[in-house]
Amino acid sequence: MAILEKFPLNGADYFMLVLDRLMVKSSGWSNACRFVVELNCSISRIELELFLRQNHAFEILQSLRLKVPGFLIFPYWQVTASSAIPSVREFKVQDIENIPEKCFDKLLNPETDPPLRIDLVIYASGANALLFTWHHCLMDARGAELLLNHIGGNLRFDSHVADRRIKPDWKGIHTLKKKLYEITKLPLAFLHKKAVTESELRNVIITFSEDETRIIEENSRRSGAIHNRSLFFLAVSARAMRSVYLQRGNSGKDIFVPVPQDQRRRGAKGPMLRNQVSFLFYRIREDTLIDIRVVVRDLIDQMMQMMRHEIPASYLSMMEYSRRLPLFFYKRILKRNAGGQLASFFFSYTGDSLKDFAHFDGREINQAVHIPPNTFPPGIIIIFSNYRGRLNVTFGYMTSVIQENELETFISSLKSDLISV
């Protein structure tokens, strides 16, 4: 797989870089993604290091460094002089549901550090897992899945870097700005405090059995989300947040959630590098949250309206145009809506993108779970994904945002709505 020695960030990449600067300033965490791949047989640290050193694609990608020249010159990735692949670190943990914060690099600077790495996780049972970490301004979650599939020997493709030109759609951008103003109008529900206190990043991974997943799929259809299961999951997540909000004695407020939308063609095996996402923006009204079917119906109406106004295309166009803005100015614009807040919580559903990801270097994979970066504010993110007929939910939160008893309330509400609609 040939990798260009130099290629610029696209609009979505630059957006992720701006988020990174906001995250580092507000919480001390970089905008880094993680993907845990649990193997059904062991692999030693030495074996993994040898395998990675023999992989040309991984060697080239880890030598990339981000260059941010300054005003009017787009940031770009540059292949640097070949350097040794970072040593594989070894972490011993209880199980995939309890991977501690110590396994995660708090800061990942793509200007000085390799933008991706793979480490080895050893469970108490003796089972092994790969911990893949990458900076979000290099690629999105789907791109990371494609890369691991390629490195693991399961996938070959030509389209590794997208090269499409997007012209500014001024009329669409104007419509988008008006819609965003309406959607993000205060008051809105937020669980975080205005300033972050001493806080830890936690992730809870919930895996449902195949039988439970079939029940959840049927409940999704019964809720009205027949062709778009992500709206059912979004409704369930919003109701779980509302349960915590009301537990604090707050009066109900609307919930604002931006939802990423993959811009690749359906079934496409690339491109791998550069973020290929735009966004849909939902305002979940408090008066709909009493009944999950009502929430889903309202979300479907909002989605149809946004698609008619071509909101994803307009936001993609706006992100491309915004590459011309200095980072400090872009950050101000991002925080202009919703009282300076980016969302009530972040949400994503990866769908069945992992259905062909069954082996890594000939070793069978038992489980694969995404652990997303957590932007503060709001300090809450929920990711739904499928693997081998099982639904996985990753709930990321900061301890200054969600307390232990509130965590129980959130998960209880989530499970109840998923299983017993």
ABEGO torsion letter per residue (X at the ends): XBBBABBBBBAAAAAAAAAAAAAAAAAGBBBBBBBBBBBABBBBAAAAAAAAAABAAAAAAAABBBBBAEBGBBBBBBBBBBBBBBBBBBBBBABAABBBAAABBABBBAAABBABBBBBBBBAAGBBBBBBBBBAAABBAAAAAAAAAAAAGABBBABABBBBBBBBBAAAAAAAAAAAAAAABOBBBBABBABBBBBBBBBBBBBBBAAAAAAAAAAAAAAGBAABAAAAAAAAAAAAAAAAAAAAGBBBBBBBBBBBBBABBBGBAOBABEBBBBBBBBBBBAAAAABAAAAAAAAAAAAAAAAAAGAAAAAAAAAAAAAABBAAAAAAAAAABGGGBABABBBBBAEAAAAABABBGGBBBABBBBBBBBBOOAGBBBBBBBBGGBBBBBBBBBAAABBAAAAAAAAAAAAAAAAAX
